[in-house]
Amino acid sequence: MTTIGFVGVGNMGGPMAVNLLKAGHTVKVFDLVPALAAKLGDAGAEVVEAAAQASVDVEVLVSMLPASAHVASLYLGEGKGGLLDHLSSSTLVIDCSTIAPETAREVSSAAEAKGISMIDAPVSGGVGGAVGGTLTFIVGGTEHALEQAKPILECMGKNIFHAGGAGSGQVAKICNNMLLSVLMTGTAEALQLG
């Protein structure tokens, strides 16, 4: 099985990491909220005290963070080196956060410059999908990186779509969110009219 680092184990990341554990993978977890990581420790994960520790001696690093600024800070750093400065070039990076396409492209480009394979793989399906392992992954990145990632993504989801190059997963996710908002607004208007 694979040794996986997982950074960000909140409402979505926590259940995703649990599904990786259920599939038999070794998972090292970190979250800025220690209690969230501790829950994963109870489920069998190795809890570490820093994101950098979650990235050491792993074949895959998964992140599930709230926003672009968090992803950029994690991988690129703020005045001090980010994780990309310390990761082995053999580590596959999978960022499942929903962020700006520009940030996904910037981080992916920096990873590529260091010989590190990376995909942006935002998810659809909500907390229920994360718990049930039925998420949809909308992937941006190379075909080769996607093929490497598939066995890991399949532990956490049921549908995997390749949207194109780096950042394309984020573009498709934004379009999905926009359509969902339009449908919700239309439903609310129809109910009000009725």
Number of C-alpha atoms within 10 A of each C-alpha: 7 15 17 28 30 30 29 24 27 19 15 21 25 23 21 28 31 25 21 23 19 14 15 13 18 19 24 28 32 27 24 14 11 13 12 19 26 19 15 22 17 10 13 15 24 17 23 20 13 13 22 18 17 24 27 19 16 21 17 23 24 26 24 26 22 14 13 17 12 15 23 18 16 20 23 19 15 10 7 9 13 18 21 24 14 13 23 17 15 13 20 23 27 25 26 26 24 23 25 16 20 15 18 29 20 15 24 26 16 17 23 14 11 15 15 19 24 28 30 30 34 26 25 19 16 13 17 13 19 24 21 15 21 20 25 22 26 25 32 30 24 16 14 9 18 23 10 13 20 13 11 19 22 19 21 25 23 14 14 17 14 17 20 16 16 25 26 24 29 28 23 20 23 17 12 14 13 12 12 12 12 12 12 12 12 12 12 12 11 10 9 8 7 6
